[in-house]
Amino acid sequence: MRTKQRLTTLLGLATSAALVLSACAGEGGGASEEPTTKGPETSAPVTITHTFEQEIDAYNGNTAENNASKNNIVLQRVLTGFWYFGADGSVTPNPDFGTYKKTSDDPLTVDYTINDKAVWSDGTPIDCDDILLFWAANSGKVGKDLFSTAGTTGKELVEVPDCAAGDKTFSFKFSEPFADWESVAPGATGLLPAQVVEKQGGLSEEQFITAVKAKDAKALTKAAAFYSKGWVMEPGKLPDASVIPSSGPYKLSKWDAGQSITLVANDKYWGKPPAAQTVVIRFIAQDEQVQALQNGEVNIIEPQSNPDLLNQLESAQGVKVVTGDQYLYDHLDFNFRSGPFQDKAVREAFAKCVPRDLIVDNLIKPQKPDAKPMDVRNVAPFDPIYADVVAGSGAEKYAKADVAAAKAQLAATGHTGLTVRIGYNTPNPRRSQVVELIADSCGKAGFKIVDQGAANFFEADGGLANGRFDVALFGWSGSSLVSGWASTFRTPTACTPSGKGNNNGCYSNKQVDTLIADLNRSTDPDEKTQLIAQIEKILWDDLATIPLYSQPGLSAYTDTLKNVQPNPSQASITWNMDQWSAA
């Protein structure tokens, strides 16, 4: 019997829209939006299977090298914290982990209390040293690039927490206002076990706490090295459970290289047990996921939408299909550290031949008929302020390909016949088609486009992290946080994997740095809009990147499942996997 349904989710709340308002609703953070329906008191002996196209490669997804969806979608209900991205993509307090409350505006101060029952799955209490590890690793205040981090935004404003061994309470005191203060403390996947880092660094708990408070980089060298590299994992080689303890409803159990990773209920978890005893995440290429769902190999898929995939799902039996908006967009990033695109004139020539309108017409409109090229980077098209930010940004100069103008400008630079390597992660049918469309258009302008798609493009030793590209094609998955994209455009401390944060092309503009700092401090909605508009104009003037399109959300799952709920933020559909159940 055909039971397929099509559901549509729309986002329109100002409090959850990107770059509009901080998601906090008041002074405190103790109340919580409950994530869908609560599960039973004990986990049912049920296995639910999800799929993702890339294989996990690290237990620590907070480093510059390993900050990727492939890690975080697996770990967000394994490693928990004070908050998570809720159903609408906004910051939502997690009272199971602890509570927090803003107690002062001058100086900005937030008091935190970790749940008395909170323990790692090895039985170690979650307390002061775990918080100090988080602060040391993400504040940038303990040695220059000693810890690898995806970004210090907000954390660099926090003084070292004054807590002692065993303490469950602490405070974050900020040196200046910060709009997204609620997201500064560790959320889902943010907190790592200090007891493991201490052991690997040859330190006792007291020695570690003393070293962090003293900002003693020398004493922390071995510990920091393990934090940055020690949790990187080889396919199929799951570390001993003592090295990867869990603080959430699930823990990692089994890893079959190239096939799947298995999560099982954490019997030491103090909160509500997960509804299903086991969740398996299969590693399946994008172009094979629909077939896997139809064959019953998997229960849930969340592929990048393209016309062929959507058509297949629309005709599938026993499947629910969910489409909607999400904080996710594809873009082209230039390499500013080496190569021809250090020359702005060459960047302009290339931008003039990129057929942004044709890409959207061919690849996005079949699912979203009103889709248009995305004209700015840091505000989603469904956000109420989008039109205000686009106005005056200069995006209209690159709305449609102008091959003749591109050809003339490229010739004027003396680079006719210039080879351009476009790197991206494969297999990815839609991005392969994007490269084909660019190659056809820009080829007529005198560029020689080389498709440099590679399966390891996102790996620590791949092209993106190490600058082995001229243009990088990939997507940023964001959230409702105004500060979430700061490290993407702020001048890196060093153009290295550990120093660049999310700024893979190593773009730098001191005026942008200043405006981002002003934006992060602002709590006035109108001022925020003006600051974002100024930043976007400079990014277009510099041609820091080329935004292409907002990715429409697409997920599908077996219609006998309950409590499966897509999330528009970077948390993805696994944000509430502990609530998934089978009828």
C-alpha positions as CSV (number, residue, x, y, z in Angstrom):
1,M,0.0,0.0,0.0
2,R,1.3,3.4,-0.9
3,T,1.8,5.5,2.2
4,K,4.3,8.1,1.0
5,Q,3.7,11.6,2.3
6,R,5.3,14.9,1.4
7,L,5.8,17.4,4.3
8,T,7.0,20.9,4.0
9,T,8.8,22.9,6.8
10,L,9.0,26.7,6.6
11,L,11.1,29.0,8.8
12,G,9.8,32.4,9.6
13,L,10.4,33.2,13.2
14,A,12.6,36.2,13.7
15,T,14.1,34.7,16.9
16,S,15.5,31.7,14.9
17,A,16.4,33.4,11.6
18,A,20.0,33.7,10.8
19,L,21.8,36.8,11.9
20,V,18.8,38.6,13.2
21,L,18.5,38.2,16.9
22,S,20.3,36.3,19.6
23,A,18.2,33.1,20.3
24,C,18.1,33.8,24.0
25,A,14.7,34.9,25.2
26,G,15.7,36.5,28.5
27,E,18.3,36.6,31.2
28,G,18.3,32.9,32.1
29,G,18.9,29.7,30.3
30,G,17.3,27.1,32.5
31,A,14.1,26.5,30.7
32,S,14.1,24.2,27.7
33,E,12.1,23.4,24.6
34,E,11.6,19.7,24.7
35,P,12.9,17.9,21.6
36,T,9.7,16.2,20.2
37,T,8.2,13.3,22.1
38,K,9.9,11.8,25.1
39,G,11.1,8.2,24.7
40,P,10.4,5.4,27.1
41,E,12.1,4.9,30.4
42,T,14.2,2.0,29.0
43,S,15.5,1.7,25.5
44,A,13.6,-0.6,23.1
45,P,15.7,-3.4,21.5
46,V,15.3,-1.6,18.1
47,T,17.9,-0.7,15.5
48,I,17.4,2.4,13.3
49,T,19.7,3.1,10.4
50,H,20.7,6.5,9.1
51,T,23.1,7.2,6.3
52,F,25.8,9.8,5.4
53,E,28.1,10.0,2.4
54,Q,31.3,10.5,4.3
55,E,32.9,8.4,6.9
56,I,33.7,9.7,10.4
57,D,37.4,10.4,11.0
58,A,37.6,12.0,14.5
59,Y,36.1,11.9,18.0
60,N,37.0,15.6,18.3
61,G,35.1,17.6,15.7
62,N,36.1,20.9,17.1
63,T,39.5,21.2,15.5
64,A,40.2,23.2,12.4
65,E,41.0,20.0,10.5
66,N,38.0,17.9,11.7
67,N,35.2,20.4,12.0
68,A,32.9,18.6,9.6
69,S,29.4,17.3,9.4
70,K,30.6,13.7,9.0
71,N,31.9,13.8,12.6
72,N,29.3,16.0,14.2
73,I,26.2,14.2,12.9
74,V,27.5,11.0,14.6
75,L,28.7,12.6,17.8
76,Q,26.0,15.2,18.8
77,R,24.1,12.7,21.0
78,V,27.3,11.1,22.2
79,L,29.0,14.3,23.4
80,T,26.5,16.7,25.0
81,G,26.6,20.1,26.6
82,F,24.6,23.0,28.0
83,W,22.7,23.6,24.8
84,Y,21.8,22.2,21.3
85,F,20.3,23.5,18.1
86,G,16.5,22.9,18.6
87,A,13.9,22.0,16.1
88,D,13.8,25.5,14.5
89,G,17.6,25.8,14.5
90,S,17.9,28.1,17.5
91,V,20.0,27.7,20.6
92,T,18.0,25.6,23.1
93,P,19.1,24.9,26.7
94,N,19.8,21.3,27.7
95,P,18.7,21.0,31.3
96,D,19.7,17.3,31.4
97,F,23.3,18.5,31.2
98,G,23.0,21.6,33.4
99,T,21.6,25.1,33.8
100,Y,22.9,28.6,33.3
101,K,21.9,32.2,33.9
102,K,23.2,35.6,32.9
103,T,23.9,37.4,36.2
104,S,25.4,40.6,35.0
105,D,25.7,42.8,31.9
106,D,28.6,44.8,33.1
107,P,30.8,42.9,32.9
108,L,28.8,40.2,31.0
109,T,28.8,37.3,33.4
110,V,27.1,33.9,33.0
111,D,26.9,31.4,35.9
112,Y,26.7,27.6,35.1
113,T,25.9,24.5,37.1
114,I,26.5,21.0,35.7
115,N,24.0,18.4,36.7
116,D,25.2,16.6,39.9
117,K,24.5,13.3,38.2
118,A,26.5,14.1,35.0
119,V,29.3,11.6,34.4
120,W,31.3,10.3,31.5
121,S,30.5,6.7,30.5
122,D,33.7,5.6,32.3
123,G,32.2,6.9,35.6
124,T,34.3,10.1,35.8
125,P,32.3,13.1,37.0
126,I,31.9,15.9,34.4
127,D,33.3,19.0,36.2
128,C,35.8,21.7,36.4
129,D,38.7,20.2,34.4
130,D,36.4,19.4,31.5
131,I,35.4,23.1,31.3
132,L,39.0,24.3,31.6
133,L,39.9,22.0,28.7
134,F,37.1,23.5,26.6
135,W,38.3,27.0,27.5
136,A,42.0,26.3,26.9
137,A,41.3,24.6,23.5
138,N,38.9,27.2,22.2
139,S,39.9,30.6,23.7
140,G,43.2,31.0,21.9
141,K,44.7,32.3,25.2
142,V,47.0,29.4,26.0
143,G,49.9,29.5,23.7
144,K,49.8,30.6,20.0
145,D,48.0,27.9,18.1
146,L,48.8,25.4,20.8
147,F,45.4,23.8,20.4
148,S,43.8,23.4,17.0
149,T,40.3,25.0,17.0
150,A,37.7,25.7,14.3
151,G,37.2,29.2,15.8
152,T,37.7,31.2,19.0
153,T,34.8,33.6,18.5
154,G,33.3,34.6,21.8
155,K,35.5,32.3,23.8
156,E,38.5,34.7,23.4
157,L,36.5,37.2,25.4
158,V,36.1,34.9,28.4
159,E,38.5,35.0,31.4
160,V,39.8,31.6,32.6
161,P,37.0,30.1,34.7
162,D,37.9,30.1,38.5
163,C,36.9,26.6,39.5
164,A,38.7,23.8,41.4
165,A,38.9,20.1,41.0
166,G,35.5,18.5,41.4
167,D,33.6,21.8,41.1
168,K,30.3,21.5,39.2
169,T,29.7,25.3,39.2
170,F,31.7,28.0,37.4
171,S,31.3,31.4,35.7
172,F,32.2,32.9,32.3
173,K,33.2,36.5,32.7
174,F,33.4,38.4,29.4
175,S,35.8,41.3,28.7
176,E,33.1,43.0,26.5
177,P,29.5,42.4,25.4
178,F,28.8,39.4,23.1
179,A,25.5,39.0,21.3
180,D,25.6,35.2,21.2
181,W,26.7,34.7,24.8
182,E,24.4,31.8,25.2
183,S,26.3,29.7,22.6
184,V,29.8,30.3,24.1
185,A,29.7,27.5,26.7
186,P,30.1,24.0,25.3
187,G,27.0,22.7,23.4
188,A,26.5,19.4,21.6
189,T,29.9,17.9,20.6
190,G,31.8,20.8,22.2
191,L,32.9,19.2,25.5
192,L,35.7,16.6,25.5
193,P,36.8,14.4,28.4
194,A,39.7,16.1,30.3
195,Q,40.7,12.9,32.1
196,V,41.8,11.4,28.8
197,V,43.8,14.5,27.8
198,E,45.4,14.6,31.2
199,K,46.5,11.0,31.0
200,Q,47.9,11.4,27.5
201,G,49.6,14.6,28.5
202,G,51.2,13.0,31.6
203,L,49.4,15.3,34.0
204,S,47.2,14.8,37.1
205,E,43.9,16.6,37.3
206,E,45.4,19.1,39.7
207,Q,48.4,19.7,37.5
208,F,46.2,20.2,34.4
209,I,44.0,22.7,36.2
210,T,47.0,24.6,37.5
211,A,48.6,24.7,34.1
212,V,45.5,26.0,32.4
213,K,45.0,28.7,35.0
214,A,48.6,29.7,34.6
215,K,48.3,29.6,30.8
216,D,51.4,27.4,30.9
217,A,51.8,26.3,27.3
218,K,55.0,24.3,27.9
219,A,53.3,22.2,30.6
220,L,50.3,21.6,28.3
221,T,52.2,20.8,25.1
222,K,51.7,17.0,25.2
223,A,48.1,17.4,26.3
224,A,47.3,19.9,23.5
225,A,49.0,17.7,20.9
226,F,46.7,14.8,21.9
227,Y,43.6,17.0,21.9
228,S,44.4,18.2,18.4
229,K,45.5,14.9,16.8
230,G,45.0,12.1,19.3
231,W,41.3,11.6,18.6
232,V,41.8,11.4,14.8
233,M,40.7,7.9,13.9
234,E,41.5,5.5,11.1
235,P,38.6,3.7,9.3
236,G,37.4,0.7,11.3
237,K,39.8,1.3,14.2
238,L,37.6,2.4,17.1
239,P,39.8,3.4,20.1
240,D,39.4,1.7,23.4
241,A,36.3,2.9,25.2
242,S,38.4,4.5,27.9
243,V,39.7,7.0,25.3
244,I,36.3,7.9,23.8
245,P,33.9,8.1,26.8
246,S,30.4,9.4,26.2
247,S,28.5,12.2,27.9
248,G,25.2,11.6,26.1
249,P,22.5,9.0,25.6
250,Y,24.6,7.0,23.1
251,K,28.2,5.8,22.9
252,L,30.2,4.4,20.0
253,S,30.3,0.6,19.9
254,K,31.5,-0.8,16.6
255,W,33.0,0.5,13.3
256,D,33.1,-1.4,10.1
257,A,35.5,0.4,7.8
258,G,33.8,1.9,4.7
259,Q,30.5,0.5,5.8
260,S,29.0,1.8,9.1
261,I,29.5,3.0,12.6
262,T,27.2,1.7,15.4
263,L,26.0,3.6,18.4
264,V,24.4,1.9,21.4
265,A,22.6,3.2,24.5
266,N,25.0,4.6,27.2
267,D,24.1,2.8,30.4
268,K,25.8,5.5,32.4
269,Y,23.7,8.3,31.0
270,W,21.8,10.0,33.8
271,G,19.0,11.5,31.6
272,K,16.1,9.9,29.7
273,P,17.3,6.7,28.0
274,P,17.2,6.8,24.2
275,A,14.1,5.3,22.6
276,A,16.0,2.9,20.4
277,Q,18.8,0.8,21.8
278,T,20.9,1.0,18.6
279,V,21.5,3.6,15.8
280,V,23.6,2.6,12.9
281,I,25.0,5.2,10.5
282,R,25.9,3.7,7.1
283,F,28.4,5.4,4.8
284,I,26.7,5.5,1.4
285,A,27.4,7.7,-1.6
286,Q,24.8,10.4,-2.4
287,D,23.8,8.8,-5.6
288,E,23.1,5.4,-3.9
289,Q,21.1,6.6,-0.9
290,V,17.7,6.6,-2.4
291,Q,18.1,3.0,-3.6
292,A,19.4,2.0,-0.2
293,L,16.2,3.5,1.4
294,Q,13.9,1.7,-1.1
295,N,15.7,-1.6,-0.5
296,G,15.3,-1.3,3.2
297,E,19.0,-1.1,3.9
298,V,18.6,2.2,5.7
299,N,15.6,3.9,7.4
300,I,16.6,7.6,7.1
301,I,18.5,9.6,4.4
302,E,19.3,13.3,4.2
303,P,20.9,13.7,0.8
304,Q,21.8,16.9,-1.0
305,S,18.7,17.6,-3.2
306,N,18.9,17.4,-6.9
307,P,16.1,16.9,-9.5
308,D,16.7,13.2,-10.0
309,L,16.8,12.4,-6.3
310,L,13.6,14.3,-5.6
311,N,11.8,12.5,-8.5
312,Q,12.9,9.1,-7.2
313,L,11.7,9.9,-3.7
314,E,8.4,11.3,-4.9
315,S,7.6,7.9,-6.4
316,A,8.9,5.8,-3.6
317,Q,6.6,3.5,-1.6
318,G,6.3,3.7,2.2
319,V,8.4,6.8,2.5
320,K,7.9,10.2,4.0
321,V,9.6,13.0,2.2
322,V,10.3,16.3,3.9
323,T,11.5,19.5,2.1
324,G,12.1,23.0,3.4
325,D,14.5,25.8,4.1
326,Q,17.8,25.3,5.9
327,Y,20.9,27.3,6.9
328,L,23.1,25.7,4.2
329,Y,24.6,27.2,1.1
330,D,27.1,26.3,-1.6
331,H,29.8,28.7,-2.7
332,L,33.1,29.0,-4.5
333,D,36.2,30.0,-2.4
334,F,39.3,31.4,-3.9
335,N,42.8,30.5,-2.8
336,F,44.4,33.7,-1.5
337,R,47.6,32.1,-0.2
338,S,49.0,31.0,-3.6
339,G,48.1,30.9,-7.3
340,P,46.5,33.3,-9.9
341,F,43.5,34.3,-7.8
342,Q,45.6,36.4,-5.5
343,D,45.1,39.0,-8.3
344,K,41.7,40.6,-7.8
345,A,41.4,41.3,-11.6
346,V,41.6,37.5,-12.3
347,R,39.0,36.8,-9.6
348,E,36.7,39.4,-11.2
349,A,37.2,37.8,-14.7
350,F,36.3,34.4,-13.3
351,A,33.3,35.7,-11.3
352,K,31.9,37.3,-14.5
353,C,31.8,33.9,-16.3
354,V,30.3,31.8,-13.5
355,P,26.7,31.2,-14.6
356,R,25.1,31.5,-11.2
357,D,21.6,31.9,-12.7
358,L,22.0,28.9,-15.0
359,I,23.2,26.7,-12.1
360,V,20.1,27.6,-10.0
361,D,17.8,27.1,-13.0
362,N,19.1,23.7,-13.7
363,L,19.8,22.3,-10.2
364,I,17.7,24.1,-7.6
365,K,14.5,25.3,-9.3
366,P,13.2,21.8,-10.0
367,Q,12.6,21.4,-6.3
368,K,12.2,25.1,-5.3
369,P,10.6,26.9,-8.3
370,D,11.1,30.4,-6.7
371,A,14.8,29.8,-6.1
372,K,17.3,32.5,-7.1
373,P,21.1,32.7,-6.9
374,M,22.1,33.5,-3.3
375,D,23.4,37.1,-3.3
376,V,25.1,37.2,0.1
377,R,26.9,34.7,2.3
378,N,25.8,35.3,5.9
379,V,22.0,35.7,5.7
380,A,19.7,33.0,4.5
381,P,17.3,33.9,1.7
382,F,14.3,33.1,3.9
383,D,15.5,35.6,6.5
384,P,13.4,38.8,6.8
385,I,16.5,41.0,6.5
386,Y,17.9,39.3,3.4
387,A,16.6,41.9,0.9
388,D,18.0,44.8,3.0
389,V,21.4,43.2,3.1
390,V,21.5,42.4,-0.6
391,A,20.6,46.0,-1.5
392,G,23.8,47.8,-2.2
393,S,26.0,44.8,-1.8
394,G,27.1,44.8,-5.5
395,A,25.9,41.2,-6.1
396,E,24.0,42.4,-9.2
397,K,27.3,42.7,-11.1
398,Y,27.6,38.9,-11.1
399,A,24.0,38.0,-11.4
400,K,24.4,36.5,-14.9
401,A,27.4,35.3,-16.8
402,D,29.0,37.8,-19.1
403,V,31.4,35.7,-21.1
404,A,32.6,38.5,-23.4
405,A,33.4,40.8,-20.4
406,A,35.2,37.9,-18.6
407,K,37.2,37.1,-21.7
408,A,38.3,40.7,-22.2
409,Q,39.3,41.1,-18.6
410,L,41.2,37.8,-18.4
411,A,43.1,38.8,-21.6
412,A,44.0,42.1,-20.0
413,T,45.6,40.3,-17.1
414,G,47.8,38.3,-19.4
415,H,46.4,35.0,-18.2
416,T,44.6,33.8,-21.3
417,G,44.3,30.0,-21.1
418,L,44.6,30.0,-17.4
419,T,44.1,26.6,-15.7
420,V,41.8,26.6,-12.8
421,R,41.5,23.6,-10.5
422,I,38.1,23.4,-8.9
423,G,38.3,21.1,-5.8
424,Y,35.3,19.5,-4.1
425,N,34.4,16.3,-2.3
426,T,33.3,13.3,-4.4
427,P,31.0,11.6,-5.2
428,N,28.6,14.5,-5.3
429,P,26.4,14.5,-8.4
430,R,25.1,18.1,-8.0
431,R,28.5,19.6,-7.5
432,S,29.9,17.7,-10.4
433,Q,27.2,19.3,-12.5
434,V,28.1,22.7,-11.1
435,V,31.7,22.2,-12.3
436,E,30.4,21.2,-15.7
437,L,28.3,24.3,-16.1
438,I,31.2,26.5,-14.9
439,A,33.6,24.7,-17.3
440,D,31.3,25.3,-20.3
441,S,30.8,29.0,-19.5
442,C,34.3,30.0,-18.3
443,G,35.9,27.8,-21.0
444,K,34.5,30.3,-23.6
445,A,36.1,33.1,-21.6
446,G,39.6,31.6,-21.8
447,F,39.8,29.6,-18.6
448,K,40.8,25.9,-18.6
449,I,38.7,24.3,-15.9
450,V,40.0,21.2,-14.3
451,D,37.6,19.1,-12.3
452,Q,39.7,18.2,-9.2
453,G,36.9,16.5,-7.3
454,A,38.4,14.0,-4.8
455,A,37.0,11.6,-2.2
456,N,39.5,13.0,0.4
457,F,39.0,16.7,-0.3
458,F,37.7,17.3,3.2
459,E,40.2,15.1,4.9
460,A,43.0,16.4,7.1
461,D,45.5,15.6,4.4
462,G,43.1,16.7,1.6
463,G,43.0,19.6,-0.7
464,L,40.8,22.0,1.3
465,A,42.8,22.1,4.5
466,N,46.1,22.3,2.7
467,G,45.3,24.8,0.0
468,R,45.6,22.4,-2.9
469,F,43.0,24.1,-5.1
470,D,42.5,27.3,-7.0
471,V,38.8,27.4,-6.3
472,A,37.0,25.3,-3.7
473,L,33.4,24.3,-4.1
474,F,31.6,23.2,-0.9
475,G,28.8,24.2,1.5
476,W,28.7,25.9,4.8
477,S,26.1,24.6,7.2
478,G,25.1,27.3,9.7
479,S,22.6,28.2,12.3
480,S,20.7,31.0,13.9
481,L,23.9,32.4,15.5
482,V,25.1,35.8,14.3
483,S,28.6,34.9,15.3
484,G,28.7,31.5,13.7
485,W,30.5,32.6,10.5
486,A,33.0,35.0,12.1
487,S,36.1,32.7,11.6
488,T,35.2,32.1,8.0
489,F,36.1,35.7,7.0
490,R,38.3,37.0,9.8
491,T,42.0,37.2,9.2
492,P,43.6,33.9,10.3
493,T,46.3,33.9,13.0
494,A,48.3,31.8,10.5
495,C,47.6,30.3,7.1
496,T,48.0,26.7,8.4
497,P,45.4,24.0,9.1
498,S,45.6,24.8,12.9
499,G,45.7,28.6,12.5
500,K,43.1,29.5,9.8
501,G,39.9,28.3,11.5
502,N,37.2,28.1,8.9
503,N,39.0,30.6,6.6
504,N,40.3,27.9,4.2
505,G,41.3,30.4,1.4
506,C,43.1,32.6,4.0
507,Y,41.2,35.8,3.0
508,S,42.1,38.9,4.9
509,N,40.7,42.4,5.2
510,K,41.3,44.4,8.4
511,Q,38.1,46.4,7.9
512,V,36.1,43.2,7.8
513,D,37.8,42.1,11.0
514,T,36.7,45.3,12.8
515,L,33.1,45.1,11.5
516,I,32.8,41.4,12.6
517,A,34.0,42.4,16.1
518,D,31.4,45.2,16.1
519,L,28.7,42.8,14.9
520,N,29.5,40.2,17.6
521,R,29.1,42.9,20.3
522,S,25.9,44.3,19.0
523,T,22.5,43.5,20.5
524,D,20.5,46.0,18.4
525,P,18.7,44.3,15.4
526,D,18.9,47.3,13.1
527,E,22.5,47.9,13.9
528,K,23.2,44.2,13.1
529,T,21.5,44.5,9.7
530,Q,23.6,47.6,8.9
531,L,26.9,45.9,9.9
532,I,26.1,42.7,8.0
533,A,25.3,44.8,4.9
534,Q,28.6,46.6,5.2
535,I,30.5,43.3,5.5
536,E,28.8,41.8,2.5
537,K,29.6,44.8,0.3
538,I,33.3,44.5,1.2
539,L,33.2,40.7,0.5
540,W,31.7,41.4,-2.9
541,D,34.2,44.3,-3.6
542,D,37.1,42.0,-2.7
543,L,35.5,38.9,-4.2
544,A,36.3,37.0,-1.1
545,T,34.0,34.1,-2.2
546,I,31.2,33.6,-4.7
547,P,27.9,32.5,-3.1
548,L,25.9,30.2,-5.4
549,Y,22.6,29.0,-3.9
550,S,20.9,28.1,-0.7
551,Q,20.5,24.4,-0.6
552,P,16.8,23.3,-0.2
553,G,16.5,20.8,2.6
554,L,15.5,17.2,1.6
555,S,15.1,14.2,3.9
556,A,13.2,11.0,3.6
557,Y,12.6,8.1,6.0
558,T,10.6,4.9,6.5
559,D,7.0,6.0,7.3
560,T,6.8,3.6,10.3
561,L,9.3,5.7,12.2
562,K,8.3,8.2,14.8
563,N,9.9,11.5,16.1
564,V,12.2,11.9,13.0
565,Q,12.4,15.7,12.6
566,P,14.7,17.5,10.2
567,N,16.6,20.4,11.6
568,P,17.5,23.5,9.5
569,S,20.8,24.1,11.2
570,Q,24.1,22.4,11.0
571,A,22.8,19.9,13.6
572,S,21.0,18.0,10.8
573,I,18.4,15.4,11.2
574,T,20.4,13.5,13.9
575,W,19.9,16.3,16.5
576,N,17.3,14.2,18.3
577,M,18.3,10.7,17.3
578,D,17.7,9.5,20.8
579,Q,14.0,10.2,20.3
580,W,13.7,8.1,17.1
581,S,11.5,5.1,17.5
582,A,9.8,2.5,15.4
583,A,6.0,1.9,15.4
